[in-house]
């Protein structure tokens, strides 16, 4: 997995809040969490998968707001 520098680059270059632990939704239905980066892609472990895969940071990717826990 890529390091913090790659996520810094992704945040700056694509204007997205890409951080480890950030929840995302891909293609409007698959949700998961960012676990790292690889080159200029984010690595996401989707809830339905046991492994993380690389995704383009803006192609059909939605960054979800954190849910408040009570």
PDB file of N, CA, C and O in Angstrom:
ATOM      1  N   UNK A   1       0.837  -1.182   0.000  1.00  0.00           N
ATOM      2  CA  UNK A   1       0.000   0.000   0.000  1.00  0.00           C
ATOM      3  C   UNK A   1       0.869   1.228   0.000  1.00  0.00           C
ATOM      4  O   UNK A   1       1.986   1.224   0.518  1.00  0.00           O
ATOM      5  N   UNK A   2       0.347   2.270  -0.583  1.00  0.00           N
ATOM      6  CA  UNK A   2       1.092   3.510  -0.655  1.00  0.00           C
ATOM      7  C   UNK A   2       1.137   4.224   0.676  1.00  0.00           C
ATOM      8  O   UNK A   2       0.406   3.884   1.606  1.00  0.00           O
ATOM      9  N   UNK A   3       1.996   5.210   0.758  1.00  0.00           N
ATOM     10  CA  UNK A   3       2.150   5.937   2.002  1.00  0.00           C
ATOM     11  C   UNK A   3       1.309   7.194   2.052  1.00  0.00           C
ATOM     12  O   UNK A   3       0.485   7.461   1.179  1.00  0.00           O
ATOM     13  N   UNK A   4       1.550   7.963   3.116  1.00  0.00           N
ATOM     14  CA  UNK A   4       0.825   9.200   3.334  1.00  0.00           C
ATOM     15  C   UNK A   4       1.079  10.180   2.198  1.00  0.00           C
ATOM     16  O   UNK A   4       0.174  10.921   1.812  1.00  0.00           O
ATOM     17  N   UNK A   5       2.297  10.198   1.654  1.00  0.00           N
ATOM     18  CA  UNK A   5       2.615  11.136   0.581  1.00  0.00           C
ATOM     19  C   UNK A   5       1.680  10.947  -0.600  1.00  0.00           C
ATOM     20  O   UNK A   5       1.257  11.935  -1.201  1.00  0.00           O
ATOM     21  N   UNK A   6       1.346   9.725  -0.950  1.00  0.00           N
ATOM     22  CA  UNK A   6       0.442   9.480  -2.068  1.00  0.00           C
ATOM     23  C   UNK A   6      -0.951  10.018  -1.780  1.00  0.00           C
ATOM     24  O   UNK A   6      -1.578  10.596  -2.668  1.00  0.00           O
ATOM     25  N   UNK A   7      -1.449   9.842  -0.564  1.00  0.00           N
ATOM     26  CA  UNK A   7      -2.761  10.384  -0.221  1.00  0.00           C
ATOM     27  C   UNK A   7      -2.727  11.911  -0.208  1.00  0.00           C
ATOM     28  O   UNK A   7      -3.698  12.555  -0.603  1.00  0.00           O
ATOM     29  N   UNK A   8      -1.615  12.492   0.245  1.00  0.00           N
ATOM     30  CA  UNK A   8      -1.468  13.946   0.179  1.00  0.00           C
ATOM     31  C   UNK A   8      -1.560  14.417  -1.272  1.00  0.00           C
ATOM     32  O   UNK A   8      -2.263  15.381  -1.571  1.00  0.00           O
ATOM     33  N   UNK A   9      -0.858  13.745  -2.157  1.00  0.00           N
ATOM     34  CA  UNK A   9      -0.900  14.073  -3.578  1.00  0.00           C
ATOM     35  C   UNK A   9      -2.322  13.968  -4.111  1.00  0.00           C
ATOM     36  O   UNK A   9      -2.785  14.867  -4.813  1.00  0.00           O
ATOM     37  N   UNK A  10      -3.015  12.892  -3.791  1.00  0.00           N
ATOM     38  CA  UNK A  10      -4.382  12.669  -4.275  1.00  0.00           C
ATOM     39  C   UNK A  10      -5.304  13.779  -3.778  1.00  0.00           C
ATOM     40  O   UNK A  10      -6.106  14.305  -4.549  1.00  0.00           O
ATOM     41  N   UNK A  11      -5.197  14.142  -2.491  1.00  0.00           N
ATOM     42  CA  UNK A  11      -6.041  15.221  -1.949  1.00  0.00           C
ATOM     43  C   UNK A  11      -5.806  16.525  -2.687  1.00  0.00           C
ATOM     44  O   UNK A  11      -6.755  17.235  -3.019  1.00  0.00           O
ATOM     45  N   UNK A  12      -4.537  16.846  -2.948  1.00  0.00           N
ATOM     46  CA  UNK A  12      -4.195  18.100  -3.618  1.00  0.00           C
ATOM     47  C   UNK A  12      -4.559  18.076  -5.094  1.00  0.00           C
ATOM     48  O   UNK A  12      -5.180  19.013  -5.595  1.00  0.00           O
ATOM     49  N   UNK A  13      -4.181  17.025  -5.787  1.00  0.00           N
ATOM     50  CA  UNK A  13      -4.380  16.956  -7.244  1.00  0.00           C
ATOM     51  C   UNK A  13      -5.851  16.830  -7.643  1.00  0.00           C
ATOM     52  O   UNK A  13      -6.274  17.402  -8.648  1.00  0.00           O
ATOM     53  N   UNK A  14      -6.632  16.081  -6.857  1.00  0.00           N
ATOM     54  CA  UNK A  14      -8.016  15.810  -7.234  1.00  0.00           C
ATOM     55  C   UNK A  14      -9.035  16.554  -6.386  1.00  0.00           C
ATOM     56  O   UNK A  14     -10.230  16.509  -6.677  1.00  0.00           O
ATOM     57  N   UNK A  15      -8.581  17.241  -5.335  1.00  0.00           N
ATOM     58  CA  UNK A  15      -9.488  18.009  -4.488  1.00  0.00           C
ATOM     59  C   UNK A  15     -10.508  17.151  -3.758  1.00  0.00           C
ATOM     60  O   UNK A  15     -11.672  17.532  -3.634  1.00  0.00           O
ATOM     61  N   UNK A  16     -10.074  16.000  -3.276  1.00  0.00           N
ATOM     62  CA  UNK A  16     -10.963  15.079  -2.559  1.00  0.00           C
ATOM     63  C   UNK A  16     -10.440  14.866  -1.140  1.00  0.00           C
ATOM     64  O   UNK A  16      -9.246  15.036  -0.894  1.00  0.00           O
ATOM     65  N   UNK A  17     -11.322  14.493  -0.198  1.00  0.00           N
ATOM     66  CA  UNK A  17     -10.894  14.265   1.188  1.00  0.00           C
ATOM     67  C   UNK A  17     -10.393  12.840   1.414  1.00  0.00           C
ATOM     68  O   UNK A  17     -10.887  12.141   2.299  1.00  0.00           O
ATOM     69  N   UNK A  18      -9.428  12.414   0.629  1.00  0.00           N
ATOM     70  CA  UNK A  18      -8.929  11.028   0.701  1.00  0.00           C
ATOM     71  C   UNK A  18      -8.005  10.852   1.902  1.00  0.00           C
ATOM     72  O   UNK A  18      -6.873  11.335   1.909  1.00  0.00           O
ATOM     73  N   UNK A  19      -8.505  10.158   2.907  1.00  0.00           N
ATOM     74  CA  UNK A  19      -7.735   9.834   4.106  1.00  0.00           C
ATOM     75  C   UNK A  19      -8.026   8.396   4.484  1.00  0.00           C
ATOM     76  O   UNK A  19      -9.102   7.874   4.193  1.00  0.00           O
ATOM     77  N   UNK A  20      -7.069   7.759   5.132  1.00  0.00           N
ATOM     78  CA  UNK A  20      -7.308   6.411   5.637  1.00  0.00           C
ATOM     79  C   UNK A  20      -8.487   6.478   6.602  1.00  0.00           C
ATOM     80  O   UNK A  20      -8.526   7.331   7.489  1.00  0.00           O
ATOM     81  N   UNK A  21      -9.435   5.584   6.426  1.00  0.00           N
ATOM     82  CA  UNK A  21     -10.621   5.546   7.270  1.00  0.00           C
ATOM     83  C   UNK A  21     -11.821   6.276   6.685  1.00  0.00           C
ATOM     84  O   UNK A  21     -12.930   6.151   7.204  1.00  0.00           O
ATOM     85  N   UNK A  22     -11.617   7.036   5.614  1.00  0.00           N
ATOM     86  CA  UNK A  22     -12.712   7.770   4.969  1.00  0.00           C
ATOM     87  C   UNK A  22     -13.670   6.792   4.299  1.00  0.00           C
ATOM     88  O   UNK A  22     -13.235   5.924   3.542  1.00  0.00           O
ATOM     89  N   UNK A  23     -14.963   6.920   4.568  1.00  0.00           N
ATOM     90  CA  UNK A  23     -15.982   6.093   3.916  1.00  0.00           C
ATOM     91  C   UNK A  23     -16.256   6.648   2.525  1.00  0.00           C
ATOM     92  O   UNK A  23     -16.303   7.862   2.324  1.00  0.00           O
ATOM     93  N   UNK A  24     -16.438   5.735   1.560  1.00  0.00           N
ATOM     94  CA  UNK A  24     -16.720   6.108   0.177  1.00  0.00           C
ATOM     95  C   UNK A  24     -17.835   5.237  -0.387  1.00  0.00           C
ATOM     96  O   UNK A  24     -18.140   4.167   0.140  1.00  0.00           O
ATOM     97  N   UNK A  25     -18.439   5.725  -1.475  1.00  0.00           N
ATOM     98  CA  UNK A  25     -19.447   4.951  -2.208  1.00  0.00           C
ATOM     99  C   UNK A  25     -19.032   4.961  -3.675  1.00  0.00           C
ATOM    100  O   UNK A  25     -18.784   6.024  -4.244  1.00  0.00           O
ATOM    101  N   UNK A  26     -18.958   3.789  -4.284  1.00  0.00           N
ATOM    102  CA  UNK A  26     -18.544   3.641  -5.680  1.00  0.00           C
ATOM    103  C   UNK A  26     -19.746   3.285  -6.549  1.00  0.00           C
ATOM    104  O   UNK A  26     -20.513   2.380  -6.222  1.00  0.00           O
ATOM    105  N   UNK A  27     -19.898   3.994  -7.640  1.00  0.00           N
ATOM    106  CA  UNK A  27     -20.977   3.781  -8.606  1.00  0.00           C
ATOM    107  C   UNK A  27     -22.363   3.819  -7.960  1.00  0.00           C
ATOM    108  O   UNK A  27     -23.291   3.154  -8.419  1.00  0.00           O
ATOM    109  N   UNK A  28     -22.488   4.603  -6.895  1.00  0.00           N
ATOM    110  CA  UNK A  28     -23.781   4.817  -6.277  1.00  0.00           C
ATOM    111  C   UNK A  28     -24.303   3.716  -5.394  1.00  0.00           C
ATOM    112  O   UNK A  28     -25.383   3.856  -4.819  1.00  0.00           O
ATOM    113  N   UNK A  29     -23.564   2.601  -5.260  1.00  0.00           N
ATOM    114  CA  UNK A  29     -24.131   1.520  -4.444  1.00  0.00           C
ATOM    115  C   UNK A  29     -23.126   0.789  -3.563  1.00  0.00           C
ATOM    116  O   UNK A  29     -23.487   0.407  -2.450  1.00  0.00           O
ATOM    117  N   UNK A  30     -21.900   0.575  -3.989  1.00  0.00           N
ATOM    118  CA  UNK A  30     -20.930  -0.181  -3.192  1.00  0.00           C
ATOM    119  C   UNK A  30     -20.208   0.752  -2.224  1.00  0.00           C
ATOM    120  O   UNK A  30     -19.590   1.730  -2.644  1.00  0.00           O
ATOM    121  N   UNK A  31     -20.287   0.447  -0.926  1.00  0.00           N
ATOM    122  CA  UNK A  31     -19.623   1.275   0.068  1.00  0.00           C
ATOM    123  C   UNK A  31     -18.436   0.555   0.671  1.00  0.00           C
ATOM    124  O   UNK A  31     -18.401  -0.672   0.768  1.00  0.00           O
ATOM    125  N   UNK A  32     -17.456   1.367   1.076  1.00  0.00           N
ATOM    126  CA  UNK A  32     -16.265   0.813   1.697  1.00  0.00           C
ATOM    127  C   UNK A  32     -15.472   1.896   2.390  1.00  0.00           C
ATOM    128  O   UNK A  32     -15.966   3.004   2.604  1.00  0.00           O
ATOM    129  N   UNK A  33     -14.236   1.571   2.742  1.00  0.00           N
ATOM    130  CA  UNK A  33     -13.373   2.492   3.478  1.00  0.00           C
ATOM    131  C   UNK A  33     -11.992   2.538   2.820  1.00  0.00           C
ATOM    132  O   UNK A  33     -11.469   1.515   2.378  1.00  0.00           O
ATOM    133  N   UNK A  34     -11.414   3.729   2.763  1.00  0.00           N
ATOM    134  CA  UNK A  34     -10.066   3.895   2.218  1.00  0.00           C
ATOM    135  C   UNK A  34      -9.064   3.302   3.204  1.00  0.00           C
ATOM    136  O   UNK A  34      -9.074   3.621   4.393  1.00  0.00           O
ATOM    137  N   UNK A  35      -8.197   2.429   2.683  1.00  0.00           N
ATOM    138  CA  UNK A  35      -7.176   1.800   3.528  1.00  0.00           C
ATOM    139  C   UNK A  35      -5.760   2.208   3.125  1.00  0.00           C
ATOM    140  O   UNK A  35      -4.799   1.830   3.796  1.00  0.00           O
ATOM    141  N   UNK A  36      -5.617   2.969   2.047  1.00  0.00           N
ATOM    142  CA  UNK A  36      -4.296   3.390   1.608  1.00  0.00           C
ATOM    143  C   UNK A  36      -4.347   3.925   0.193  1.00  0.00           C
ATOM    144  O   UNK A  36      -5.393   4.360  -0.289  1.00  0.00           O
ATOM    145  N   UNK A  37      -3.200   3.886  -0.466  1.00  0.00           N
ATOM    146  CA  UNK A  37      -3.111   4.380  -1.842  1.00  0.00           C
ATOM    147  C   UNK A  37      -2.100   3.552  -2.618  1.00  0.00           C
ATOM    148  O   UNK A  37      -1.264   2.850  -2.049  1.00  0.00           O
ATOM    149  N   UNK A  38      -2.204   3.658  -3.928  1.00  0.00           N
ATOM    150  CA  UNK A  38      -1.244   3.022  -4.822  1.00  0.00           C
ATOM    151  C   UNK A  38      -1.090   3.944  -6.016  1.00  0.00           C
ATOM    152  O   UNK A  38      -2.029   4.139  -6.787  1.00  0.00           O
ATOM    153  N   UNK A  39       0.099   4.512  -6.164  1.00  0.00           N
ATOM    154  CA  UNK A  39       0.340   5.535  -7.185  1.00  0.00           C
ATOM    155  C   UNK A  39      -0.681   6.642  -7.001  1.00  0.00           C
ATOM    156  O   UNK A  39      -0.757   7.209  -5.911  1.00  0.00           O
ATOM    157  N   UNK A  40      -1.465   6.977  -8.010  1.00  0.00           N
ATOM    158  CA  UNK A  40      -2.444   8.056  -7.877  1.00  0.00           C
ATOM    159  C   UNK A  40      -3.864   7.529  -7.674  1.00  0.00           C
ATOM    160  O   UNK A  40      -4.833   8.230  -7.963  1.00  0.00           O
ATOM    161  N   UNK A  41      -3.986   6.314  -7.183  1.00  0.00           N
ATOM    162  CA  UNK A  41      -5.295   5.711  -6.913  1.00  0.00           C
ATOM    163  C   UNK A  41      -5.470   5.462  -5.417  1.00  0.00           C
ATOM    164  O   UNK A  41      -4.497   5.286  -4.684  1.00  0.00           O
ATOM    165  N   UNK A  42      -6.724   5.449  -4.981  1.00  0.00           N
ATOM    166  CA  UNK A  42      -7.004   5.106  -3.597  1.00  0.00           C
ATOM    167  C   UNK A  42      -7.242   3.604  -3.501  1.00  0.00           C
ATOM    168  O   UNK A  42      -7.802   2.994  -4.412  1.00  0.00           O
ATOM    169  N   UNK A  43      -6.813   3.020  -2.398  1.00  0.00           N
ATOM    170  CA  UNK A  43      -7.080   1.596  -2.145  1.00  0.00           C
ATOM    171  C   UNK A  43      -8.263   1.544  -1.196  1.00  0.00           C
ATOM    172  O   UNK A  43      -8.236   2.121  -0.108  1.00  0.00           O
ATOM    173  N   UNK A  44      -9.314   0.834  -1.634  1.00  0.00           N
ATOM    174  CA  UNK A  44     -10.551   0.784  -0.870  1.00  0.00           C
ATOM    175  C   UNK A  44     -10.915  -0.666  -0.586  1.00  0.00           C
ATOM    176  O   UNK A  44     -10.880  -1.517  -1.475  1.00  0.00           O
ATOM    177  N   UNK A  45     -11.267  -0.933   0.671  1.00  0.00           N
ATOM    178  CA  UNK A  45     -11.815  -2.240   1.033  1.00  0.00           C
ATOM    179  C   UNK A  45     -13.323  -2.050   1.085  1.00  0.00           C
ATOM    180  O   UNK A  45     -13.856  -1.442   2.013  1.00  0.00           O
ATOM    181  N   UNK A  46     -13.996  -2.579   0.077  1.00  0.00           N
ATOM    182  CA  UNK A  46     -15.452  -2.488   0.036  1.00  0.00           C
ATOM    183  C   UNK A  46     -16.029  -3.413   1.100  1.00  0.00           C
ATOM    184  O   UNK A  46     -15.451  -4.456   1.406  1.00  0.00           O
ATOM    185  N   UNK A  47     -17.160  -3.030   1.656  1.00  0.00           N
ATOM    186  CA  UNK A  47     -17.786  -3.811   2.727  1.00  0.00           C
ATOM    187  C   UNK A  47     -18.051  -5.253   2.300  1.00  0.00           C
ATOM    188  O   UNK A  47     -17.967  -6.164   3.123  1.00  0.00           O
ATOM    189  N   UNK A  48     -18.367  -5.469   1.027  1.00  0.00           N
ATOM    190  CA  UNK A  48     -18.719  -6.809   0.553  1.00  0.00           C
ATOM    191  C   UNK A  48     -17.508  -7.662   0.170  1.00  0.00           C
ATOM    192  O   UNK A  48     -17.661  -8.846  -0.132  1.00  0.00           O
ATOM    193  N   UNK A  49     -16.300  -7.073   0.179  1.00  0.00           N
ATOM    194  CA  UNK A  49     -15.091  -7.801  -0.212  1.00  0.00           C
ATOM    195  C   UNK A  49     -14.164  -8.016   0.978  1.00  0.00           C
ATOM    196  O   UNK A  49     -14.217  -7.274   1.958  1.00  0.00           O
ATOM    197  N   UNK A  50     -13.328  -9.022   0.887  1.00  0.00           N
ATOM    198  CA  UNK A  50     -12.351  -9.256   1.943  1.00  0.00           C
ATOM    199  C   UNK A  50     -11.002  -8.614   1.636  1.00  0.00           C
ATOM    200  O   UNK A  50     -10.142  -8.521   2.512  1.00  0.00           O
ATOM    201  N   UNK A  51     -10.814  -8.171   0.387  1.00  0.00           N
ATOM    202  CA  UNK A  51      -9.555  -7.551  -0.030  1.00  0.00           C
ATOM    203  C   UNK A  51      -9.800  -6.116  -0.488  1.00  0.00           C
ATOM    204  O   UNK A  51     -10.913  -5.754  -0.869  1.00  0.00           O
ATOM    205  N   UNK A  52      -8.740  -5.306  -0.445  1.00  0.00           N
ATOM    206  CA  UNK A  52      -8.808  -3.935  -0.939  1.00  0.00           C
ATOM    207  C   UNK A  52      -8.397  -3.895  -2.402  1.00  0.00           C
ATOM    208  O   UNK A  52      -7.550  -4.676  -2.837  1.00  0.00           O
ATOM    209  N   UNK A  53      -8.998  -2.985  -3.160  1.00  0.00           N
ATOM    210  CA  UNK A  53      -8.682  -2.803  -4.575  1.00  0.00           C
ATOM    211  C   UNK A  53      -8.448  -1.323  -4.850  1.00  0.00           C
ATOM    212  O   UNK A  53      -8.904  -0.466  -4.094  1.00  0.00           O
ATOM    213  N   UNK A  54      -7.737  -1.027  -5.936  1.00  0.00           N
ATOM    214  CA  UNK A  54      -7.435   0.352  -6.321  1.00  0.00           C
ATOM    215  C   UNK A  54      -8.559   0.938  -7.156  1.00  0.00           C
ATOM    216  O   UNK A  54      -9.119   0.279  -8.031  1.00  0.00           O
ATOM    217  N   UNK A  55      -8.876   2.203  -6.862  1.00  0.00           N
ATOM    218  CA  UNK A  55      -9.918   2.938  -7.581  1.00  0.00           C
ATOM    219  C   UNK A  55      -9.401   4.334  -7.886  1.00  0.00           C
ATOM    220  O   UNK A  55      -8.610   4.896  -7.128  1.00  0.00           O
ATOM    221  N   UNK A  56      -9.857   4.891  -9.010  1.00  0.00           N
ATOM    222  CA  UNK A  56      -9.540   6.280  -9.323  1.00  0.00           C
ATOM    223  C   UNK A  56     -10.252   7.156  -8.297  1.00  0.00           C
ATOM    224  O   UNK A  56     -11.404   6.883  -7.959  1.00  0.00           O
ATOM    225  N   UNK A  57      -9.599   8.197  -7.797  1.00  0.00           N
ATOM    226  CA  UNK A  57     -10.201   8.992  -6.727  1.00  0.00           C
ATOM    227  C   UNK A  57     -11.458   9.783  -7.104  1.00  0.00           C
ATOM    228  O   UNK A  57     -12.198  10.207  -6.216  1.00  0.00           O
ATOM    229  N   UNK A  58     -11.712   9.991  -8.392  1.00  0.00           N
ATOM    230  CA  UNK A  58     -12.912  10.761  -8.761  1.00  0.00           C
ATOM    231  C   UNK A  58     -13.875  10.015  -9.673  1.00  0.00           C
ATOM    232  O   UNK A  58     -15.032  10.419  -9.783  1.00  0.00           O
ATOM    233  N   UNK A  59     -13.449   8.958 -10.321  1.00  0.00           N
ATOM    234  CA  UNK A  59     -14.306   8.262 -11.280  1.00  0.00           C
ATOM    235  C   UNK A  59     -15.415   7.509 -10.549  1.00  0.00           C
ATOM    236  O   UNK A  59     -15.173   6.445  -9.978  1.00  0.00           O
ATOM    237  N   UNK A  60     -16.613   8.050 -10.565  1.00  0.00           N
ATOM    238  CA  UNK A  60     -17.798   7.457  -9.946  1.00  0.00           C
ATOM    239  C   UNK A  60     -17.610   7.164  -8.452  1.00  0.00           C
ATOM    240  O   UNK A  60     -18.192   6.225  -7.910  1.00  0.00           O
ATOM    241  N   UNK A  61     -16.775   8.000  -7.795  1.00  0.00           N
ATOM    242  CA  UNK A  61     -16.482   7.821  -6.371  1.00  0.00           C
ATOM    243  C   UNK A  61     -17.100   8.983  -5.597  1.00  0.00           C
ATOM    244  O   UNK A  61     -16.914  10.147  -5.952  1.00  0.00           O
ATOM    245  N   UNK A  62     -17.831   8.655  -4.543  1.00  0.00           N
ATOM    246  CA  UNK A  62     -18.459   9.648  -3.681  1.00  0.00           C
ATOM    247  C   UNK A  62     -17.865   9.503  -2.285  1.00  0.00           C
ATOM    248  O   UNK A  62     -17.780   8.398  -1.749  1.00  0.00           O
ATOM    249  N   UNK A  63     -17.457  10.619  -1.705  1.00  0.00           N
ATOM    250  CA  UNK A  63     -16.888  10.624  -0.366  1.00  0.00           C
ATOM    251  C   UNK A  63     -17.993  10.933   0.629  1.00  0.00           C
ATOM    252  O   UNK A  63     -18.640  11.976   0.540  1.00  0.00           O
ATOM    253  N   UNK A  64     -18.209  10.039   1.565  1.00  0.00           N
ATOM    254  CA  UNK A  64     -19.338  10.146   2.485  1.00  0.00           C
ATOM    255  C   UNK A  64     -18.952  10.926   3.737  1.00  0.00           C
ATOM    256  O   UNK A  64     -17.797  10.919   4.163  1.00  0.00           O
ATOM    257  N   UNK A  65     -19.936  11.593   4.311  1.00  0.00           N
ATOM    258  CA  UNK A  65     -19.709  12.327   5.546  1.00  0.00           C
ATOM    259  C   UNK A  65     -19.662  11.351   6.705  1.00  0.00           C
ATOM    260  O   UNK A  65     -20.329  10.317   6.698  1.00  0.00           O
ATOM    261  N   UNK A  66     -18.871  11.693   7.688  1.00  0.00           N
ATOM    262  CA  UNK A  66     -18.761  10.843   8.870  1.00  0.00           C
ATOM    263  C   UNK A  66     -20.088  10.853   9.618  1.00  0.00           C
ATOM    264  O   UNK A  66     -20.752  11.884   9.727  1.00  0.00           O
ATOM    265  N   UNK A  67     -20.450   9.708  10.120  1.00  0.00           N
ATOM    266  CA  UNK A  67     -21.677   9.591  10.904  1.00  0.00           C
ATOM    267  C   UNK A  67     -21.349   9.863  12.372  1.00  0.00           C
ATOM    268  O   UNK A  67     -20.337   9.396  12.894  1.00  0.00           O
ATOM    269  N   UNK A  68     -22.214  10.617  13.015  1.00  0.00           N
ATOM    270  CA  UNK A  68     -22.034  10.895  14.445  1.00  0.00           C
ATOM    271  C   UNK A  68     -22.528   9.700  15.242  1.00  0.00           C
ATOM    272  O   UNK A  68     -23.606   9.166  14.981  1.00  0.00           O
ATOM    273  N   UNK A  69     -21.737   9.291  16.206  1.00  0.00           N
ATOM    274  CA  UNK A  69     -22.140   8.199  17.080  1.00  0.00           C
ATOM    275  C   UNK A  69     -22.584   8.773  18.404  1.00  0.00           C
ATOM    276  O   UNK A  69     -21.930   9.655  18.961  1.00  0.00           O
ATOM    277  N   UNK A  70     -23.699   8.273  18.908  1.00  0.00           N
ATOM    278  CA  UNK A  70     -24.236   8.789  20.181  1.00  0.00           C
ATOM    279  C   UNK A  70     -23.973   7.814  21.288  1.00  0.00           C
ATOM    280  O   UNK A  70     -24.347   8.066  22.433  1.00  0.00           O
TER     281      UNK A  70
END
